[in-house]
């Protein structure tokens, strides 16, 4: 009886210890599961937010290009096409001769009339305000002549477009506004592609395109953290005198 009493006392003494240890392990397991659940929810939410932001970005850009598409469907811009984020002036933007770097009257007209409408869309759409990075004016040439000759020629053709947009119109009726010219000066870049991206024939290859580029989400975040230096408005206004002459030497080609 004494032995049985001692065993029962020992068992009763040990039980609280094992119950406490078991409870501790259970609590640690629950804490681990809760921590993992919170971590998984945080990661899932982060991925979901990123997906949502990217989807909104893509949708905004598509809406902008739809607006530009509505512009080019107007009769006065017949022949101009939207291919992805590229504005292809097609036959309306082709250079008539090999080696020519000057714009013909029809080229000048369509570019001067179309560009203000494009700038209006860039100012007044979500993609234009938040995501637009720059527009590259791409000049192209045919495969006639050397690569380097055509590289320089394509750059001259691209630069000629900016000259026509930034200086006074010969008729003074379609000179772009100061705000338009400032946007062009700060957001439009010159690009030359020599005879890359050839078309079916040499004539179709001698052309001009506007390629719209948009910021990635990371680029936009980086800009918000470290904004680029602001352009001095007074100096820009002075630099954009509409009476300045184009510095590209005229070449009418052959």
Buried (B, 14 or more C-beta within 10 A) or exposed (E): EEEEEEEEEEEEEEEEEEEEEEEEEEEEEEEEEEEEEEEEEEEEEEEEEEEEEEEBBEEBBEBBBEBBEEBBEEEEBEEBBBEEBBBBBBEBBBBBBBBBBBBBEEBBBBBBEBBBBBBBBBEEBBBBEBBBBEBBBBBBBBEBBEEEBBBBBBBBBBBBBBBBBBBEBEEEEEBBEEEBBBBBBEBBBBBBBBBBEBBEEBBBBBBBBBBBEBBEEEEBEEEEEEEEEEEEEEEBEEEBEEEEEBEBEEBEEE
